[in-house]
Amino acid sequence: MARGTTKPLFRRRKYETVVRNWLDLPNDLTLMIFSRLTTFDILTSVQQVCRQWWSICMDPLMWRTINMCDIGMYNSLDYNLWQMCRHAIDRSCGQLEDISIEYFGADYLLKYIIDSQCQLRRLRLVQCFYTIFNEGLCEITQKLPLLEELEITLCKHVTSVALEVIGRGCPLLKSLKFNHNNCCSSKEDAFAIAQNMPNLRHLQLVNSCLDNDGVSAILDGCRFLESLDLRWCDNVNLEGRLRKMCDEQLKDFIELNTPEDFFGYKFGKLCNANWYEDLTFDYRFHKEWFVHDISENES
């Protein structure tokens, strides 16, 4: 202790805060991080951060997967999602393998996907209530010989007619999710699946009106089936022979009365689409979906 002082001297250690610069990351790693974001986030914000990120977002490898789901109702009303999706498809330069569309899917958009010369292996159409029809699906699936996974959820105008064509045109199809659709033809849907999709491994039919005959036909026709999801299929009664078939053939069977919060499905049993139907005819594209002019950036 120094002479004449009453308190010991302390030196305060200064800790330096380490600041990481995201721009120093290798482009390959940055691209991998971006691939976990939705297409909407990339087009409306990420690519506008700096020139380096914009350049990465122009790489066709970024657009092998296009995810236009979980955007939110308000964003779906305020942005021209059709135009955004078409632009993302253009950026893929024919390398598109996986696309998910929610709210705004339409037959002409499906045709645009096919015309892009893509190599589609996975297609998800979710909550396209009154804008996806049998005709559009029949036209595109005949040109998707590599398709392995297909989801059609809450698309009211898709019936067994489309399922038959899908089965014939997509011989590699291994996973089908056909949920909350047209209950009036559920029995026909089941027989269309059984007769035309023999290579299925995974099948989800949430809230379908199919009965025991339909389930039996599916199990007989799809001999490679490993998992079956029949949540809220109230017309099915799993007893006797049918229960035995499910137990012996399936590795993963999701029971009829599984709770609504079961992992892997986000729509409730009593989903009512009327509120959305009233809004679809009042789209207001008053927001610019790009701050910068795309044509100027890409010229």
N, C-alpha and C positions, 0 to 999 in steps of 0.2 A: 504494500500500500504506500502511495506517495506521501511524503511528509507534509503535514498541514491539511490533509484531507480527512473528512469524517466518513465518507462513503466510498466503498470500492468502485473502481471504474469497470464498467461492462462495455464490451463491444457488441453491438447488435449485428447479427449476421443477416445479410440481405440475401433473400432467396430470389433468384431470377426466374421469371415465368417463361417457360418454353412455349414459343408460338410456332405452330406448324403451318406451313404454307401448303394448301391443297394443290396449288399449281405445280409443286415440286414432285407430286406423285407421277409415276410412269403412266403413260397414256393407256396402256393395257389395263392397269389396275383401276384407273378412273372410269374406263369404259365398263368394267365389271361392276363397279359401284352404281353407275348410272342405270345399268340393266335391271336393277332391283326397284327402280322407280316406275311410276306409271308413265305412259306416253304423254298423257295430258300434262304432267309435271315437267317433263323434259321440254315440250314444245312451248309451254307458257312461261317458264321461269329458268330452268337450268341452262339452256343454251344461250340465254341472254346475259349470263354473268360476265363472260370475257371472251375474247377471240379464240383462246385455246380450247375452252369448253365448247364453243360453237363449232370449231373444227372437228372435235371428237364426235359431236352429235351429228355430223354429216357423214360419218363412217357407215357404210351399209351394214357392217356387222352389228351396229347398234339396233338395227331394225329387223333382225331375224325374228324377234318377238315383239309384238305390238299389243300392249295392254291398255284398252280403253274401258276398263271396268272400274267400279268404285270411285267414280268421278264425283258423284254427288248430284242430287236433283237440281240444285240451283245452278251449278256449273253447266249441267246438261241443257238448261234453258238459256243461259246467257252466252254460250259459245257455239260457234258453228262447228260442231263435232264431226259432221260429215266431211267438211273441208280439211279439218285437222287429220282425220284418219286417212283420207286420200293422199295427203302430203306425206304422211309417215310411210304409206305403202310405196310411194314413188321413191323415197329415200332408200328403201330396202333393195332396190335394183334387182328384183327377181329372187332375192335370197330369203324372203319371208317364209317362216316355217310354223309360226304360232301366232294366232290373233284372237283376242277376246274383245267382244263388243257388248256394251250394255246401254240400254235406253234407245239408241238411235239407229240400230241396224235396219237395213231395208234391202229389198231385192236388187236394186241397181248398185248398191254398195258391194253386195256379194259378187255381182258381175265384174265390178271394177277390180276386185281382188283376183279373180280368175284371169282377167286380161293382163294382169301384171306379171304373168309367167312365173308365179310363185311355186314353191315346192312345199305346199301346206301339209303339215302333219297333225296339227291341232287347231280346232275351231270351236269357239265358245260364243253362243248367242244367248244373252241374258236379258230378260225384261223388254224384249222387242215385241210388245204385246200385240199390236195390230199392224205391224209394218213388214213382217217376214211371212211369206206365203209358200205354199207347196211348190209353186212354179219356179220361184227363185232358187230354192234349195235343190230341186230336181235338175235345174240347168247347171249349177256349179258342181254338184257332187259327181256328176259324170266325168268331170275334168279334174278330179282329185284322187287319183289312184293311190297316192301315198298317205292318205288321211288315216291316222291311227286313233285319234281321240276326238269325240264330238259331244258337245253339250248344247241342248236346246231347252231352256228353262223359261217359263212364262212367255211363250210365243203361241198365241191362241189360234192361229190359222195354220199350224203345222199338224198334219195328221198322218195316218198310216200310209197314205199315198206317197208322201215324201220318204218315209222310212223304208218302203220297198225299194225305191230308186237308190237311196243311200246304200242299202245293203248290197245291191247289185253292182253299184259303181265304185264302192270302196271296199275291196276284198281284204285289205289289211286292217280294217277297223277292229280295235280291241277294247275300246272303252266308249260307252254310250251313257249319257245322262239326259233323260227325257222327263222333265218334271213340271208339274203344275200347268199342263197344257190342255188340250181339248179332251175333257173327260167323256164326252159323248161317244168317242170312238176308241176308248181304252182297250176293249177286247180286240178290236181289229189291230190296234197298235201292237199288242202282245204277239199276235200271230204273224204280223209283218216282221217283227224282230226275230221270232223263232225260225221262220222260213227263209230269211234272207241274210242273217248275220251269224253264221255258224262259228265264226272265229272269235266271238266276243269273250273277253276275260272279265270285264267289269261292267255292271249294269246298275243304273240308278233310276228308279221310277217313283219318286216321291209324290205323294198325294195323287195317285192314279186310281181310276175306277176299275182296274182289271180285277178279275175274280180268280177262283182256284183253277179254272180251265186255262186261263191265260198264263198263270205261273207255271203250271204243269207243262204247257206247250213250250215255254221258254227253256225250262230245264231239260226237256227232251231234245229241243232243236239246237241249243247252245251247249254242246257237250264239254267245251273247254272253260265254261264259266266258273270263275273262282270267287267272285264277290257279287252280292245282290243286296240292294238297298230298297226295301219296300215300306219305308216309313209312311204312316197315315193312309195306307191302302185298306180302307175299312171293309171292302167287299171280300177280302181274302181271309180264309179261315184255315190256319195251318194245323191240320190234324192228320193222323194216320199216315197214308202213303206219301202225301205231299210233305209233311214234316220230315219223314225219313229221307226223302230225296234231297231236301235242303241240307240236312245234317251230313249226309254222305258225300254229296257232290261239292258243296261250297266250303271254302276255307274261311270266308268272312261273310257272315249274314247279319244284316242290321234288321232287327225285329220291327214289327208293325207299330208298336207303342213306344218307340224310342223317344225320349224327351226332345223338345224343340231346340234346345241349345246344344245338341249333339255336334261334335266337331265335324267340319266339312260341308256344312250347309247353312246358309244364312237367312233363308226365307221361312217365315212362320207358316203354320198350317192354315191359318185363316187369312192368308194374304188376299187383299182386295185391291184390284188394279183400277177401279173406277176413278179414283182421285187422279191417277196419272193420265187416264184417257182424256179428261177434261183439259189437261195442260198441253198435250201434244200438239194441239191445233193453235196454240198461242205462243209459239217459239219467238223469242225476241233476241235477235242477234245484234245487240247494241254495243257489245264489247269487242274490241279488236283482239283477235286471238293471237296476233303477234304484234309486239311493239314496233319491230322493224319490218320493213317491206321485204318479204321473202325473195321476191324476184330480184331485188337489188342486191341482196346478200349473196345470192347464188349465181349472179351473172359474172 
